Amino acid sequence: MKGLKDKVIIVTGGAGGIGSATCRRLAEEGAKVAIFDMNIEAAEKLATEINNQNGQALAVQCDITQSDVVEQAVQKIEAEFGPVDGLVNNAGWDIFKPFVKSNPQEWDKLIQINLVGMLNMHFAVLKGMVERNSGSIVNIASDAARVGSSGEAVYAACKGGLVSFSKTLAREHSRNNIKINVICPGPTDTALLAGVTEGASNPEKLREAFVRAIPLGRLGQPEDLASSIAFFLSDDASFITGQVLSVSGGLTMNG
């Protein structure tokens, strides 16, 4: 893809399923990848793997819910790699239960990770992007934000907020040549999905139901998301902003 070589790109939740696949893909395209994750051991292992394959990666432990920690992490990356060109807000957390069986402590954790965390990340990188009149951000939401999803009410609310926030910022910063787009994964074969299915009374049956519901007949793989993320970050998508793309095997077909 055009324009990714030597670009400095932060990926939050970079050591997870979609995150790690994205970091590997971006490194293959020649980007300098900053792996932000709470699990520093997994992030460092991934960075070592990428660096050993002639890529460029740096692992940073970062709690995205803490604004001061985020600011320090971004400063560390810029000192090592240079100004941030791209951001992938991928970190997320979910639980699977009816809203009336959930509790305020769970709501708070969902909101902090899925909504407040990405606000902190935007705030830390957008100022520099505006100064340079250049940048690209890809926010990972969910098809739950577009069509709803039983058992994920607060998660869907956060992701719906992320979609609206992204469209608003895309308008605010279009004159700064900053592109902001959203990708909505469908059911994807990651640890997050495994955690969701494990909370069901019959995990294997729920997993099979996900597969049956998807027209292409399989769960998404992290690499399916990584290619779309890389595209939105690349110069091949230089005339695309404020858009929402479902990568769901046809599970949702919204216009």
N, C-alpha and C positions, 0 to 999 in steps of 0.2 A: 504494500500500500504506500501511497505517496506521502512524504512529509513527516514520517515518524522517526527517522534516523536522528539520533542525538537529542531528541526531545525529552525533557524531564517530566515524568508522569508519576503521580502518586496514586496508589491503589489501596483503599482502605479495606480491611478484612482480607488483605492480600495473601495471607497464608491459607485461606480456606479453599473450598472447592472451585467456585467461580473465580475467586480472587487469584488463586495460584495459576489457573489456566490462563487468565488474562495477563498476569505478569510474564508468564513464559511466552505468550504470543507477542506481547509488546517488545520483549527482549529480542525475539527472533527478528522483529522488524527494525531493530537497531536503536530502540529507545533506552533511555536511562531510567530504570524502574525503582521507585521507592516503595518498599513493602511495609505498609502500616498495619500493625496487628497487635492485639493484646498478648497473643501467644508468641513471644519473642523467639523461643527455641524453634518453632516451626517456621517463622519468618526468616531466621538466620540460616536454617537448613535450605530453604528455597533460594535465598540469595547466593549461598555457596554453590548450589547446583547451577544457577544461571551464570555466575561468574566463571565457573569451571568450563562452561560451554561458550566462552568468549563473549558473553553478554555483560551488561553492566547493571548491577542491582545492589541496593543497600536496604537492610532491615532496620526498622525503627519501632520500638515498642510505643504504642500510642493508644490512650483511652480517649476516644473521640468525644465522649460526653463531657470532658473537662477542657474548657476553652484555652486555659493557659498552657496545658499540656500540648494541645494541638498547635498553638502558636510556636512553642519551642521545637516541636517535631518538624514543622515546616521550615523554620530557620536552620535547623540542622541539615536538612536536605539541600537547601539553597547554598549553604556554606560548602557542601561536598560536591554537588552536581551543578549548581547554578539555578537561575530563576525557574519556577515551576511553569511548565507549558500546558500540562494537562492534569486533570483530576478525575478519578473514578470513585464515586461514592458507592461502595459495594457492601461495606459492613452492615450486618443486620442480625436481628434475633426475633424469634417467634415462638409462641406457644399455641397449642391447638385445643381450644375448649370454648363452649358457649359463653357469650358475654356475661350472662347472669350467674355463671359459676366461676367467673374470674374475680380478681380483687384489685383494689387500688395500688397495691405494691407492684403487681404485675403490670398494670397500666403504665405506671411510672417508668418501669424498666423498659418497656416497649417504646414509649415515647422518647426517653432519653437516648436510646441506641438508634432507633429508626428515624427520628425526626430532629432532635436537638443535636445529635452528633453530626449530621450532615450540614446543619446550619453553621456549626463551629468550623467545619472544613471549608465551606464556601467563604466564610468571613475571613479566614486566614489566607486564602490564595487569591481571592478576587481582587483585592487591592493592588497587588502587584500586576495582575493581568490587565487591569484598567490602565495602569501607568504605562505598560508596554504596548497597549492596544492589540493584544493578541492572547488567545487562550482557547481551550476547549474543555468542557466538563461533560461527563456522562454520569447520570444518576440512575442507579439500579432500583427500580420500584418493584411492582408486582402486578400481575393481571388481577389480583385481588382488589387493587385500586380502581380498576376499570369496570369490573362486573360484580364485585363482591365475592366473598368466600366464607361459607359457614364455618364457624369456629375460629375466625380470624378477624373479629370486628375491629379491635384497636389497632392491630397490625395494618389492616386495610385502610383505616383512617389515617395512619401515619404515611402510608405510601400514597394515598390520595392527596395528602398535603404536599408530599414531595413532587408529585406531578404538577400541581398548581403553582408551587413555588418555582419550579424549573421554568415553566412557561413565562411567569412574571419576570424572572431574572433574564431570560432570553430576550424579552422585549427591552428591559432596562439597559442591557449591555450589548445590544446588536450593533450600535454605533461604535462600540469599542472593539469590534471584530472578535467578540467572544461568543463562541457557539455553546449552547447548553441544550442537551437532548436527554431523553429518558428511554431506558430499555425496561420492559416488563417481562420478566421470565415467567413461563408457566412452570408446572412441576418439573424440577430438575434434580438429577441424581446427585445430591450433596448430603453432607452431614446434617444440614438444617432440615432437609426433607426427612431424613432418617429419624431425627428427633421428633418431628411432627407425627410420623406414622407410629413410632414407639408409644406415643401417648394414646393411641387408639386401642379399642378392645381387641381388634384383630388386625395387627399391623400389615400382614401380608395381603389380606383381603383389601385393605385400603389402598395399598400400593397397586394392586391389580386393577382396582377401580380407576385410579389415576391413568393407568396405561390404556384401559378401554376407552376412556373419555377423550383421548388425544387422537385426532384423525390420522396422524402419521404413525400411530401405533407403537410409540416408545416414549420413555421419559427423556427429557432434555439432558444433554451432557454438558459439563462446564465449558467444553471447547465450543459448543454451539453458541454460547453467550460471548465468549472471548473474541470470536471473529467479528461479531456485530459491534462490540465495544471498540475494537481496534479501528473498524471502519469509521465510526462516528468521531474518533479522535484524529483521524487522518485528513490529509488535504483532499482526499477523494470525496469527503463530505463537507467541503468548504462552503457550500451554499445551502446547508441544512441546519436549522436551529429551531428550537421550541417544539420539537416533534417527539412523539411517543411511539415506540416500536415494540410490538409483542413478539417475543421469541418463544413460542409455545406449542410448536407442532400443529398449529391450527386449532388449538383448544378454544381460543377466542379469535374472532374475525371482525373486530371493530373497525369502522372506517375512520 
